[in-house]
Amino acid sequence: MSAHAHAPDGHGHAAAAAHAHGEMPSGHIHVSSPQLFRNVLIALLVLTALTVGASRIHFGSANMLIAMAIACVKASLVIAFFMHLRWDTGINKIVFLSAFLFLSLLFIFTLGDQATRRMDHEMHVVKAPVDKQWVQPPSIHTGK
């Protein structure tokens, strides 16, 4: 018998049939329903509307924090469901969460730096002295 006789489809595509959509090389299978993706899409659209609504309300210095929190939730939904991290191995989840940890540390230290700066310092308040008004230099083409 030939190798083609043992293939599931009779054309020698045993590898293609063994790794069909939804089957992972590690042996576990996940099937996502269209309703799941529809619900995630609706959640993303609601969070986008929430982002637009929050941008129109003045929360003071919390505007950036609110926008970044909503963006993190939206990114987590995309990564978990559309990029299949929810069904992936534990090490990939740890790498993803550690990336968010370091991103949050970056924001915390940046906001801490911004909060401790004095904007009433003389360097920020005093304007450079100007002793006369601006005069337009003569044009090269006209010679004036």
FENFENBEL-V225605 format. One record per residue. N is the residue number from 1. RES is the residue in one letter. SS is DSSP state (hx for helix, st for strand, lp for the rest). PHI is phi in whole degrees, -180 to 180 (* if undefined). Layout:
# FENFENBEL-V225605
n->{N & N}
res->{RES & RES}
ss->{SS & SS}
phi->{PHI & PHI}
This chain:
# FENFENBEL-V225605
n->{1 & 2 & 3 & 4 & 5 & 6 & 7 & 8 & 9 & 10 & 11 & 12 & 13 & 14 & 15 & 16 & 17 & 18 & 19 & 20 & 21 & 22 & 23 & 24 & 25 & 26 & 27 & 28 & 29 & 30 & 31 & 32 & 33 & 34 & 35 & 36 & 37 & 38 & 39 & 40 & 41 & 42 & 43 & 44 & 45 & 46 & 47 & 48 & 49 & 50 & 51 & 52 & 53 & 54 & 55 & 56 & 57 & 58 & 59 & 60 & 61 & 62 & 63 & 64 & 65 & 66 & 67 & 68 & 69 & 70 & 71 & 72 & 73 & 74 & 75 & 76 & 77 & 78 & 79 & 80 & 81 & 82 & 83 & 84 & 85 & 86 & 87 & 88 & 89 & 90 & 91 & 92 & 93 & 94 & 95 & 96 & 97 & 98 & 99 & 100 & 101 & 102 & 103 & 104 & 105 & 106 & 107 & 108 & 109 & 110 & 111 & 112 & 113 & 114 & 115 & 116 & 117 & 118 & 119 & 120 & 121 & 122 & 123 & 124 & 125 & 126 & 127 & 128 & 129 & 130 & 131 & 132 & 133 & 134 & 135 & 136 & 137 & 138 & 139 & 140 & 141 & 142 & 143 & 144}
res->{M & S & A & H & A & H & A & P & D & G & H & G & H & A & A & A & A & A & H & A & H & G & E & M & P & S & G & H & I & H & V & S & S & P & Q & L & F & R & N & V & L & I & A & L & L & V & L & T & A & L & T & V & G & A & S & R & I & H & F & G & S & A & N & M & L & I & A & M & A & I & A & C & V & K & A & S & L & V & I & A & F & F & M & H & L & R & W & D & T & G & I & N & K & I & V & F & L & S & A & F & L & F & L & S & L & L & F & I & F & T & L & G & D & Q & A & T & R & R & M & D & H & E & M & H & V & V & K & A & P & V & D & K & Q & W & V & Q & P & P & S & I & H & T & G & K}
ss->{lp & lp & hx & hx & hx & hx & lp & lp & lp & lp & lp & lp & lp & hx & hx & hx & hx & hx & lp & lp & lp & lp & st & lp & lp & lp & lp & lp & st & lp & lp & lp & lp & hx & hx & hx & hx & hx & hx & hx & hx & hx & hx & hx & hx & hx & hx & hx & hx & hx & hx & hx & hx & hx & hx & lp & lp & lp & lp & hx & hx & hx & hx & hx & hx & hx & hx & hx & hx & hx & hx & hx & hx & hx & hx & hx & hx & hx & hx & hx & hx & hx & lp & lp & hx & hx & hx & lp & lp & hx & hx & hx & hx & hx & hx & hx & hx & hx & hx & hx & hx & hx & hx & hx & hx & hx & hx & hx & hx & hx & hx & hx & hx & hx & hx & lp & lp & lp & lp & lp & lp & hx & hx & hx & hx & lp & lp & lp & lp & lp & lp & lp & lp & lp & lp & lp & lp & lp & lp & lp & lp & lp & lp & lp}
phi->{* & -86 & -67 & -73 & -71 & -88 & -73 & -61 & -102 & 80 & -115 & 82 & -104 & -67 & -66 & -67 & -72 & -72 & -114 & -73 & -59 & 99 & -98 & -91 & -60 & -78 & 106 & -96 & -118 & -129 & -124 & -103 & -84 & -62 & -64 & -62 & -66 & -64 & -65 & -66 & -61 & -63 & -63 & -65 & -67 & -65 & -67 & -65 & -63 & -65 & -63 & -64 & -63 & -69 & -72 & -89 & -107 & -87 & -103 & 74 & -76 & -85 & -56 & -66 & -63 & -65 & -63 & -70 & -65 & -65 & -64 & -66 & -65 & -64 & -64 & -64 & -63 & -63 & -68 & -69 & -102 & -77 & -100 & 62 & -68 & -60 & -103 & -89 & -73 & -66 & -66 & -68 & -66 & -65 & -62 & -63 & -67 & -68 & -63 & -66 & -61 & -70 & -65 & -66 & -64 & -59 & -67 & -63 & -69 & -67 & -66 & -63 & -66 & -65 & -70 & -96 & -81 & -97 & -89 & -96 & -65 & -56 & -64 & -91 & -99 & -77 & -92 & -65 & -71 & -123 & -92 & -152 & -73 & -69 & -117 & -68 & -69 & -64 & -76 & -71 & -75 & -92 & 77 & -84}
